[in-house]
Amino acid sequence: MQTGRTVPPMIVCTTERGTLYIRDGNHRYEAMRRFFIDNPDAKVRVARVVPAAGYGFRYRWLSRYGTYILEPTDAFRGPHRNSCSATRV
């Protein structure tokens, strides 16, 4: 970024609070945070992930950190909610 080269957009999803959650790693966030300290007027593009119908991102706490995981929504789950499906998401 400091050399003027373009970088791929960060991949984000919208949280239940309407904020953006960065999906592709804290290392990219840290690099951009450092860049924006010296370049506060710079702009960044993001690629927002929008789940297919029947799916949504839910915050889940894992053993040592929390993250948003793509899951079927309650209305979509139905009686076979734990079974696998060949449908691409």
C-alpha atoms as one frame of an Amber mdcrd trajectory, in Angstrom:
protein
   0.000   0.000   0.000   2.797   2.389   0.820   4.323   1.867  -2.640   1.057
   2.841  -4.325   0.228  -0.670  -5.530  -3.374  -1.734  -5.442  -4.421  -4.367
  -2.952  -7.396  -6.707  -3.169 -10.391  -5.505  -1.178 -10.932  -6.820   2.326
 -13.737  -9.363   2.544 -16.381  -8.344   5.068 -19.814  -9.374   6.253 -22.457
  -7.215   7.912 -23.055  -7.894  11.605 -26.392  -7.823  13.382 -25.472  -4.282
  14.520 -24.952  -3.115  10.928 -21.160  -2.849  11.262 -18.671  -4.644   9.035
 -16.709  -7.671  10.256 -13.425  -8.365   8.431 -13.361 -11.993   7.322  -9.914
 -12.323   5.783  -7.503 -11.958   8.634  -6.283  -9.618  11.298  -2.943  -9.191
   9.506  -4.602  -7.256   6.679  -6.551  -5.130   9.129  -3.360  -4.310  11.037
  -1.517  -3.352   7.840  -4.382  -1.086   6.775  -4.712   0.418  10.252  -1.045
   1.395  10.169  -1.401   2.810   6.657  -4.429   4.940   7.602  -2.649   6.486
  10.590  -0.396   8.318   8.114  -3.028   8.609   5.360  -6.333   9.474   7.099
  -8.054  10.596   3.872  -7.297   7.410   1.947 -10.232   5.236   0.925 -10.510
   1.475   0.958 -12.786  -0.828  -1.001 -14.380  -3.833   0.609 -16.064  -6.902
  -0.845 -19.202  -7.529   1.183 -20.310 -11.160   1.440 -24.090 -11.497   1.188
 -25.400 -14.921   2.239 -27.728 -16.881  -0.030 -31.384 -17.065   0.989 -31.803
 -19.222   4.089 -28.324 -18.502   5.463 -26.871 -15.848   7.704 -23.766 -14.979
   9.651 -24.055 -15.697  13.379 -21.558 -14.726  16.029 -20.118 -17.793  17.716
 -17.576 -18.024  20.496 -14.901 -20.622  19.830 -12.467 -21.822  22.490 -10.284
 -18.678  22.457 -11.944 -16.150  20.153 -15.253 -15.166  18.589 -16.110 -15.012
  14.900 -19.067 -14.876  12.528 -19.936 -18.247  11.000 -22.221 -18.813   8.018
 -25.147 -20.970   9.178 -28.635 -21.839   8.020 -31.209 -19.487   9.542 -33.770
 -20.955  11.928 -36.576 -20.653   9.388 -34.554 -22.593   6.812 -33.300 -25.435
   8.997 -36.301 -27.753   8.901 -36.243 -31.334  10.229 -32.888 -32.301   8.662
 -30.868 -29.366   9.925 -27.818 -31.450  10.813 -27.611 -33.279   7.505 -25.208
 -32.271   4.744 -26.356 -30.818   1.465 -24.780 -30.608  -1.964 -26.060 -27.049
  -2.428 -23.314 -24.496  -2.927 -23.431 -21.468  -0.661
